């Protein structure tokens, strides 16, 4: 059986900070919401959220905080066979 991933405490703190930041981007807030929803649960990222995270990681303008959340979201994506 595969190990279930969940958002860790550091990335959860980052996500909470992003949600409180009025100047945070829509993408950052979306990833922050997903990150917090997956904290201490076995929930998995949706395909749409995973696509958003992948785009954020590939964009050179993405902040380190957003990249951290994107990585967390992608780690929790359901594995396909």
DSSP file (Angstrom, degrees, kcal/mol; ACC not computed):
  #  RESIDUE AA STRUCTURE BP1 BP2  ACC     N-H-->O    O-->H-N    N-H-->O    O-->H-N    TCO  KAPPA ALPHA  PHI   PSI    X-CA   Y-CA   Z-CA
    1    1 A X              0   0    0      0, 0.0     2,-0.1     0, 0.0     0, 0.0   0.000 360.0 360.0 360.0 137.9    0.0    0.0    0.0
    2    2 A X        -     0   0    0      1,-0.1     2,-0.2     0, 0.0     0, 0.0  -0.402 360.0-105.1 -75.9 147.8    1.3    3.5   -0.9
    3    3 A X        -     0   0    0     -2,-0.1     2,-0.4     1,-0.1    -1,-0.1  -0.519  32.8-126.5 -70.9 135.7    2.2    6.0    1.7
    4    4 A X        -     0   0    0     -2,-0.2     2,-0.3    40,-0.0    72,-0.1  -0.717  23.5-148.7 -85.4 132.2   -0.3    8.8    2.0
    5    5 A X        +     0   0    0     -2,-0.4     2,-0.3    70,-0.1    36,-0.1  -0.686  17.5 177.6 -97.6 152.4    1.2   12.3    1.8
    6    6 A X        -     0   0    0     -2,-0.3    33,-0.2    34,-0.1     2,-0.1  -0.974  41.1 -81.7-147.5 160.8   -0.1   15.4    3.5
    7    7 A X  B     -a   39   0A   0     31,-1.0    33,-0.6    -2,-0.3     2,-0.1  -0.410  48.9-131.6 -64.5 132.7    1.0   19.0    3.7
    8    8 A X     >  -     0   0    0     -2,-0.1     4,-1.8    31,-0.1     5,-0.2  -0.269  23.3-101.3 -81.1 171.4    3.8   19.5    6.3
    9    9 A X  H  > S+     0   0    0      1,-0.2     4,-2.0     2,-0.2     5,-0.2   0.860 117.3  50.8 -65.0 -37.2    3.8   22.2    9.0
   10   10 A X  H  > S+     0   0    0      2,-0.2     4,-2.0     1,-0.2    -1,-0.2   0.941 113.3  43.4 -68.7 -45.5    6.2   24.6    7.2
   11   11 A X  H  > S+     0   0    0      1,-0.2     4,-2.3     2,-0.2    -1,-0.2   0.816 111.8  56.1 -69.3 -28.8    4.3   24.6    3.9
   12   12 A X  H  X S+     0   0    0     -4,-1.8     4,-2.2     2,-0.2    -1,-0.2   0.899 106.9  48.9 -67.7 -40.8    1.1   25.0    5.8
   13   13 A X  H  X S+     0   0    0     -4,-2.0     4,-2.1     2,-0.2    -2,-0.2   0.910 111.3  50.4 -63.0 -42.0    2.4   28.1    7.6
   14   14 A X  H  X S+     0   0    0     -4,-2.0     4,-2.3     1,-0.2    -2,-0.2   0.923 109.8  50.4 -60.9 -45.0    3.5   29.5    4.2
   15   15 A X  H  X S+     0   0    0     -4,-2.3     4,-2.2     1,-0.2    -2,-0.2   0.902 109.3  50.3 -62.2 -42.4    0.0   28.8    2.7
   16   16 A X  H  X S+     0   0    0     -4,-2.2     4,-1.3     1,-0.2    -1,-0.2   0.900 110.6  50.2 -62.9 -40.1   -1.7   30.6    5.6
   17   17 A X  H  X S+     0   0    0     -4,-2.1     4,-0.8     1,-0.2    -2,-0.2   0.897 109.1  51.5 -64.4 -41.0    0.6   33.6    5.2
   18   18 A X  H >< S+     0   0    0     -4,-2.3     3,-0.8     1,-0.2     6,-0.3   0.904 106.8  53.5 -63.7 -41.7   -0.2   33.7    1.4
   19   19 A X  H 3< S+     0   0    0     -4,-2.2    -1,-0.2     1,-0.2    -2,-0.2   0.814 109.3  48.9 -64.8 -29.2   -3.9   33.6    2.1
   20   20 A X  H 3< S+     0   0    0     -4,-1.3     2,-0.7    -5,-0.2    -1,-0.2   0.642  90.5  95.5 -82.5 -14.2   -3.6   36.6    4.4
   21   21 A X    X<  -     0   0    0     -4,-0.8     3,-1.5    -3,-0.8     8,-0.0  -0.680  60.2-161.1 -82.9 113.2   -1.5   38.6    1.9
   22   22 A X  T 3  S+     0   0    0     -2,-0.7    -1,-0.2     1,-0.3    -4,-0.0   0.721  90.5  53.6 -67.1 -19.4   -3.8   40.9   -0.1
   23   23 A X  T 3  S+     0   0    0     -3,-0.0    -1,-0.3     2,-0.0     2,-0.1   0.412  80.9 118.8 -95.4   2.8   -1.2   41.2   -2.9
   24   24 A X    <   -     0   0    0     -3,-1.5    -6,-0.0    -6,-0.3    -5,-0.0  -0.380  69.6-106.9 -68.2 147.2   -0.7   37.5   -3.4
   25   25 A X     >  -     0   0    0      1,-0.1     4,-2.3    -2,-0.1     5,-0.2  -0.225  21.9-112.7 -71.7 163.0   -1.6   36.2   -6.9
   26   26 A X  H  > S+     0   0    0      1,-0.2     4,-2.2     2,-0.2     5,-0.2   0.891 119.4  51.5 -61.2 -40.7   -4.7   34.2   -7.7
   27   27 A X  H  > S+     0   0    0      2,-0.2     4,-2.6     1,-0.2     5,-0.2   0.929 109.0  49.6 -63.4 -45.7   -2.6   31.2   -8.5
   28   28 A X  H  > S+     0   0    0      1,-0.2     4,-2.3     2,-0.2    -2,-0.2   0.908 112.3  47.8 -61.1 -42.2   -0.7   31.5   -5.2
   29   29 A X  H  X S+     0   0    0     -4,-2.3     4,-2.4     2,-0.2    -1,-0.2   0.874 110.6  51.9 -67.8 -36.4   -4.0   31.7   -3.2
   30   30 A X  H  X S+     0   0    0     -4,-2.2     4,-2.0     2,-0.2    -2,-0.2   0.938 112.9  44.1 -63.8 -46.6   -5.5   28.8   -5.1
   31   31 A X  H  X S+     0   0    0     -4,-2.6     4,-2.6     1,-0.2    -2,-0.2   0.868 111.8  54.4 -66.7 -35.7   -2.4   26.6   -4.3
   32   32 A X  H  X S+     0   0    0     -4,-2.3     4,-2.5    -5,-0.2     5,-0.2   0.914 107.9  49.5 -63.7 -42.6   -2.5   27.8   -0.7
   33   33 A X  H  X S+     0   0    0     -4,-2.4     4,-2.1     2,-0.2    -2,-0.2   0.913 112.7  46.8 -62.2 -42.8   -6.1   26.8   -0.3
   34   34 A X  H  X S+     0   0    0     -4,-2.0     4,-1.3     2,-0.2    -2,-0.2   0.906 111.1  52.5 -65.0 -41.9   -5.4   23.4   -1.7
   35   35 A X  H  < S+     0   0    0     -4,-2.6     3,-0.3     1,-0.2   -28,-0.3   0.924 112.1  44.8 -60.6 -45.6   -2.3   23.0    0.5
   36   36 A X  H >< S+     0   0    0     -4,-2.5     3,-1.2     1,-0.2    -1,-0.2   0.863 108.8  56.7 -68.6 -35.2   -4.3   23.8    3.6
   37   37 A X  H 3< S+     0   0    0     -4,-2.1    -1,-0.2     1,-0.2     6,-0.2   0.792 109.3  47.8 -65.1 -26.0   -7.2   21.6    2.6
   38   38 A X  T >< S+     0   0    0     -4,-1.3     3,-1.2    -3,-0.3   -31,-1.0   0.386  82.3 120.6 -97.2   3.4   -4.7   18.7    2.4
   39   39 A X  B <  S-a    7   0A   0     -3,-1.2   -31,-0.1     1,-0.3     3,-0.1  -0.526  89.8  -6.3 -71.3 130.0   -3.0   19.3    5.8
   40   40 A X  T 3  S+     0   0    0    -33,-0.6     2,-0.3    -2,-0.3    -1,-0.3   0.772 118.6  94.5  56.7  30.9   -3.3   16.4    8.1
   41   41 A X  S <  S-     0   0    0     -3,-1.2    -1,-0.2     2,-0.1   -34,-0.1  -0.846  79.3-124.3-136.0 175.1   -5.6   14.5    5.8
   42   42 A X        +     0   0    0     -2,-0.3   -37,-0.1    -3,-0.1    -4,-0.1   0.141  62.8 137.0-106.1  18.5   -5.2   11.9    3.1
   43   43 A X        -     0   0    0     -6,-0.2     2,-0.3   -39,-0.1    -2,-0.1  -0.278  43.7-141.9 -62.5 150.7   -7.0   14.1    0.5
   44   44 A X        -     0   0    0    -40,-0.0    33,-0.2   -38,-0.0     2,-0.1  -0.847  18.6-101.1-116.7 154.7   -5.4   14.2   -3.0
   45   45 A X  B     -b   77   0B   0     31,-1.4    33,-0.8    28,-0.4     2,-0.1  -0.418  36.6-120.1 -71.0 144.2   -5.0   17.0   -5.4
   46   46 A X     >  -     0   0    0     -2,-0.1     4,-2.2    31,-0.1     5,-0.2  -0.353  25.4-109.4 -76.0 165.2   -7.4   17.3   -8.3
   47   47 A X  H  > S+     0   0    0      1,-0.2     4,-2.1     2,-0.2     5,-0.1   0.882 119.5  52.5 -63.2 -38.8   -6.2   17.1  -11.9
   48   48 A X  H  > S+     0   0    0      2,-0.2     4,-2.0     1,-0.2    -1,-0.2   0.911 110.4  46.6 -65.5 -42.5   -7.0   20.8  -12.4
   49   49 A X  H  > S+     0   0    0      1,-0.2     4,-2.4     2,-0.2    -1,-0.2   0.884 110.6  53.4 -66.8 -37.9   -5.1   21.9   -9.3
   50   50 A X  H  X S+     0   0    0     -4,-2.2     4,-2.4     2,-0.2    -2,-0.2   0.887 107.8  50.8 -64.3 -38.4   -2.1   19.7  -10.3
   51   51 A X  H  X S+     0   0    0     -4,-2.1     4,-2.3     2,-0.2    -2,-0.2   0.912 110.0  49.9 -64.3 -42.0   -2.1   21.4  -13.7
   52   52 A X  H  X S+     0   0    0     -4,-2.0     4,-2.1     1,-0.2    -2,-0.2   0.913 111.7  48.8 -61.2 -43.1   -2.1   24.8  -12.0
   53   53 A X  H  X S+     0   0    0     -4,-2.4     4,-2.2     2,-0.2    -2,-0.2   0.908 110.2  50.7 -64.3 -42.6    0.8   23.7   -9.8
   54   54 A X  H  X S+     0   0    0     -4,-2.4     4,-1.7     1,-0.2    -2,-0.2   0.907 110.2  49.6 -63.3 -41.9    2.8   22.4  -12.7
   55   55 A X  H  X S+     0   0    0     -4,-2.3     4,-1.0     1,-0.2    -1,-0.2   0.903 109.6  52.3 -62.8 -40.8    2.4   25.7  -14.6
   56   56 A X  H  < S+     0   0    0     -4,-2.1     3,-0.4     1,-0.2     6,-0.3   0.897 109.0  49.7 -63.3 -40.1    3.5   27.6  -11.5
   57   57 A X  H  < S+     0   0    0     -4,-2.2    -1,-0.2     1,-0.2    -2,-0.2   0.834 112.0  48.3 -68.0 -31.5    6.7   25.5  -11.3
   58   58 A X  H  < S+     0   0    0     -4,-1.7     2,-0.6    -5,-0.2    -1,-0.2   0.608  91.5  92.7 -84.5 -12.2    7.5   26.0  -14.9
   59   59 A X    ><  -     0   0    0     -4,-1.0     3,-1.5    -3,-0.4    -4,-0.0  -0.733  67.3-150.2 -86.8 122.4    7.0   29.8  -14.8
   60   60 A X  T 3  S+     0   0    0     -2,-0.6    -1,-0.1     1,-0.3    -4,-0.0   0.643  93.0  61.3 -66.2 -15.5   10.2   31.6  -14.1
   61   61 A X  T 3  S+     0   0    0      2,-0.0    -1,-0.3    -5,-0.0     2,-0.1   0.474  75.9 119.3 -90.2  -2.7    8.4   34.4  -12.3
   62   62 A X    <   -     0   0    0     -3,-1.5     2,-0.0    -6,-0.3    -6,-0.0  -0.407  65.1-121.4 -70.0 135.2    6.9   32.2   -9.6
   63   63 A X     >  -     0   0    0     -2,-0.1     4,-2.3     1,-0.1     5,-0.2  -0.315  21.5-112.9 -71.6 157.7    7.9   33.1   -6.0
   64   64 A X  H  > S+     0   0    0      1,-0.2     4,-2.2     2,-0.2     5,-0.1   0.864 117.5  54.9 -58.6 -36.4    9.7   30.5   -3.8
   65   65 A X  H  > S+     0   0    0      2,-0.2     4,-2.0     1,-0.2    -1,-0.2   0.922 109.2  46.4 -64.4 -43.3    6.6   30.3   -1.5
   66   66 A X  H  > S+     0   0    0      1,-0.2     4,-2.7     2,-0.2    -2,-0.2   0.893 111.0  52.6 -66.5 -38.7    4.3   29.5   -4.5
   67   67 A X  H  X S+     0   0    0     -4,-2.3     4,-2.4     2,-0.2    -1,-0.2   0.890 107.6  52.6 -63.1 -38.4    6.8   26.9   -5.7
   68   68 A X  H  X S+     0   0    0     -4,-2.2     4,-1.9     2,-0.2    -2,-0.2   0.926 112.3  43.9 -62.1 -45.7    6.9   25.3   -2.3
   69   69 A X  H  X S+     0   0    0     -4,-2.0     4,-2.6     2,-0.2    -2,-0.2   0.893 111.6  54.2 -67.3 -39.0    3.1   25.0   -2.3
   70   70 A X  H  X S+     0   0    0     -4,-2.7     4,-2.5     1,-0.2    -2,-0.2   0.907 108.1  50.1 -61.9 -41.5    3.0   23.8   -5.9
   71   71 A X  H  X S+     0   0    0     -4,-2.4     4,-2.0     2,-0.2    -1,-0.2   0.902 110.5  49.4 -62.6 -40.9    5.5   21.0   -5.0
   72   72 A X  H  X S+     0   0    0     -4,-1.9     4,-1.2     2,-0.2    -2,-0.2   0.917 111.2  49.5 -63.4 -43.9    3.3   20.0   -2.0
   73   73 A X  H  < S+     0   0    0     -4,-2.6     3,-0.5     1,-0.2   -28,-0.4   0.917 111.9  47.9 -62.4 -44.2    0.2   19.9   -4.2
   74   74 A X  H >< S+     0   0    0     -4,-2.5     3,-1.3     1,-0.2    -1,-0.2   0.845 105.6  58.4 -68.5 -32.7    1.9   17.8   -6.9
   75   75 A X  H 3< S+     0   0    0     -4,-2.0    -1,-0.2     1,-0.3    -2,-0.2   0.823 107.7  48.4 -62.7 -29.9    3.3   15.4   -4.3
   76   76 A X  T 3< S+     0   0    0     -4,-1.2   -31,-1.4    -3,-0.5    -1,-0.3   0.291  83.8 121.4 -96.4   9.5   -0.3   14.7   -3.2
   77   77 A X  B <  S-b   45   0B   0     -3,-1.3     2,-0.1   -33,-0.2   -31,-0.1  -0.475  75.4-100.1 -72.4 143.9   -1.7   14.2   -6.7
   78   78 A X        -     0   0    0    -33,-0.8     2,-0.3    -2,-0.1    -1,-0.1  -0.429  39.2-120.6 -63.6 133.7   -3.3   10.8   -7.3
   79   79 A X        -     0   0    0     -2,-0.1     2,-0.3    -3,-0.1    -1,-0.1  -0.600  24.4-149.1 -79.0 134.6   -0.9    8.5   -9.1
   80   80 A X              0   0    0     -2,-0.3    -1,-0.0     1,-0.1     0, 0.0  -0.786 360.0 360.0-103.7 149.9   -2.1    7.2  -12.4
   81   81 A X              0   0    0     -2,-0.3    -1,-0.1     0, 0.0    -2,-0.0   0.423 360.0 360.0 -94.6 360.0   -1.1    3.8  -13.8
